Amino acid sequence: MILTRDVRFTIDPFQSKQLEGYNPYASKPATTGLGLFFELGVEISGPVDEATGFVVNVCAIDQSVRDHVVPLFVDRICNCYSRSRNLTLSDLDELLRLSRRHLSDAFNANHLGTLTLKLNPYRKMALSVEGEAMVYYSEKFEFAAMHKLWNSSFDKDKNETLFGKCANPNGHGHNYIIEVVIKAAEATALNPISYAQAVETHLIDHLDHKNLNEDVPYFKQNNPTMENIAKFAWAQLSNSLGTKRLHCITVWESDRTQCSYYGH
């Protein structure tokens, strides 16, 4: 069984002593105004305890993070701000590794898995130590496009049966979301600016406000499904980002439907 708990906290970089807060769903500790908001996802795996029905009591996860992890963040962030220094991905990488060290013995025999730090609603980084320790970084991008799902080897009735409204002869549109995850052994190898530029130039510019069936050569031969869009994205980005760094691509065509692709 794998349990994941998201712990939210906000840090005022100008105060070493943080306000405790009363709403852990939103943030604890909190601030009275603007602050730096974080959400740390803690993954725990293990058997379900027969007496409690828990893998781990989530209150214990919350308390461990607030007792042992939040002070690490407060110290590093306040130190950076006092020196007018930017908080880099390398700082966050180190904080995740320190956090893991502090949490490693907090949950008895249960296994501490991936730690995921949400930097904003559309950007996150994660630390996994399964095998070789790896840092993962991702952002979400959007594009609007239209498509028609159709297989010319099928007759009209079969196409309409298989693809339903997606077989509309005039096509239809989606506001797609795509998340591109890259990985490296150290955060110093990850550059968010060049990464985002590569995704925009080599992928989004080819898809945004396009008729996928007509404007993108790949989809003249392949139905522009979510699955094939993910495969196309992988092919487009594998050279610019590198196949050793490219980890996963996820495509949403609605908030209920998504597909992830991990390469060949």
Secondary structure as GFF3:
##gff-version 3
##sequence-region A 1 264
A	DSSP	beta_strand	2	11	.	.	.	ID=ss1
A	DSSP	beta_strand	36	45	.	.	.	ID=ss2
A	DSSP	alpha_helix	58	64	.	.	.	ID=ss3
A	DSSP	pi_helix	65	69	.	.	.	ID=ss4
A	DSSP	alpha_helix	70	82	.	.	.	ID=ss5
A	DSSP	alpha_helix	89	103	.	.	.	ID=ss6
A	DSSP	beta_strand	111	120	.	.	.	ID=ss7
A	DSSP	beta_strand	123	128	.	.	.	ID=ss8
A	DSSP	beta_strand	134	147	.	.	.	ID=ss9
A	DSSP	alpha_helix	156	163	.	.	.	ID=ss10
A	DSSP	three_ten_helix	164	167	.	.	.	ID=ss11
A	DSSP	beta_strand	172	184	.	.	.	ID=ss12
A	DSSP	three_ten_helix	187	189	.	.	.	ID=ss13
A	DSSP	alpha_helix	192	199	.	.	.	ID=ss14
A	DSSP	pi_helix	200	204	.	.	.	ID=ss15
A	DSSP	alpha_helix	205	207	.	.	.	ID=ss16
A	DSSP	beta_strand	210	211	.	.	.	ID=ss17
A	DSSP	alpha_helix	212	215	.	.	.	ID=ss18
A	DSSP	alpha_helix	218	221	.	.	.	ID=ss19
A	DSSP	alpha_helix	226	241	.	.	.	ID=ss20
A	DSSP	beta_strand	246	254	.	.	.	ID=ss21
A	DSSP	beta_strand	257	261	.	.	.	ID=ss22
###
